[in-house]
Amino acid sequence: MNVPHIRIEIDDIGKVPAVYIDGKLIKSLVRVHVDWNTADQDGVKLNSYNIEALGDNSTQQGYGQQAYSKL
């Protein structure tokens, strides 16, 4: 069974979402930002995500990716 690289579950917009990376629940979330767009009239789109959490010893961990494409 394939596990999605990133899965974000939002049950209530006022509560912390559940974020899984490679099937592992990320605890102590600080920030989750997803920006996804359809292509504009020129076929250009820019999509990105940024996830920040506190790791061991309260060190900040970050996961992110940005993709630019022109169709």
C-alpha positions in Angstrom: 0.0 0.0 0.0 1.3 3.4 -0.9 1.5 6.0 1.8 1.1 9.6 0.7 4.3 11.7 1.3 2.2 14.4 3.1 -1.3 14.1 4.4 -3.1 16.9 6.2 -6.4 16.4 8.0 -8.5 19.3 9.1 -11.6 18.4 11.1 -12.1 21.8 12.7 -10.6 25.0 11.4 -10.2 26.3 15.0 -8.0 23.2 16.0 -4.6 22.0 15.2 -4.6 19.9 12.0 -3.2 16.3 11.9 -0.1 16.3 9.6 1.5 13.1 8.5 4.8 12.9 6.6 5.6 9.5 5.2 2.9 8.0 7.5 4.3 9.4 10.7 2.3 11.9 12.7 4.1 15.2 13.2 3.7 16.4 16.8 4.2 19.9 18.2 3.2 21.8 15.0 4.1 25.4 14.8 3.0 26.3 11.3 1.3 24.7 8.3 1.1 26.6 5.0 -0.1 25.2 1.7 -0.4 27.4 -1.4 -1.8 25.6 -4.5 -3.0 27.3 -7.6 -4.4 26.3 -11.0 -2.4 27.6 -14.0 -3.0 31.2 -15.1 -3.9 32.2 -18.7 -0.3 31.8 -19.7 -0.1 28.3 -18.2 2.1 29.4 -15.3 1.6 28.1 -11.7 3.5 28.2 -8.5 2.7 25.7 -5.7 4.3 25.3 -2.3 4.0 23.9 1.1 5.9 24.7 4.4 5.4 22.7 7.6 7.2 23.6 10.8 7.3 21.7 14.1 9.2 21.5 17.3 11.4 18.4 17.4 13.6 16.8 20.1 15.0 19.3 22.6 12.6 22.0 21.2 14.6 22.3 18.1 12.6 23.6 15.1 12.2 21.2 12.2 11.0 22.3 8.8 9.6 20.5 5.7 8.8 22.2 2.5 8.8 22.2 -1.3 8.1 24.7 -4.0 7.3 24.0 -7.6 7.0 26.4 -10.6 5.7 25.1 -13.8 4.6 26.4 -17.2 2.2 24.2 -19.1 
